[in-house]
Amino acid sequence: MVTLQYGLYVIFGLWLVTVSYFLWRTRSHYQRLAGHTQAGSLEKILNSIVDIQEINKNDILTIKKELLTQRDDSRTHFQKMGFMRFSPFGRGGGEQSFVMALLNDHDDGVILNFLYTHDGVRVYPKQIKHGEGDGCTLSVEELSVIKKSSRFQE
């Protein structure tokens, strides 16, 4: 019976040493974490981290909303451009005339046709809706430029 009692003391002593070791290790780790801050306690440190995380979450949501607004607004800006030089009068005179297309994301915009002749330069703008002339027929060169500008974005 006495040996059983001493055995229990030994087991209890080993258990107490083990628990004390883990408690000491946890306390020293806590001291290292809290020792480098001015907050003092781990609870205050964790609360400040949670507060900062909440602020960052709100900032990210705000930035995301602004980014989506900017993306939607940018669809109406000129995003596609096509350019092509050509000779409107056959082989003579070189390719001094050109066509330029400026289109947005919906293929709406304008085509500028610059025709160089012996008398001077003539500029013809044409409005484009959904990749087609709005109330006007488009030349082969103009259709080619629209196709090139749309392909450029893909």
Buried (B, 14 or more C-beta within 10 A) or exposed (E): EEEEEEEEEEEEEEEEEEEEEEEEEEEEEEEEEBEEEEBEEBEEBEEEEEEEEEEEEEEEEEEEEEEEEEEEEEEEEBBBBBBBEBEBEEEEEEEBBBBBBBBBBEBBBBBBBBBBEEEEEEEEEBEBEEBEBEEEEBBEBBBBBBEBBBEBEE
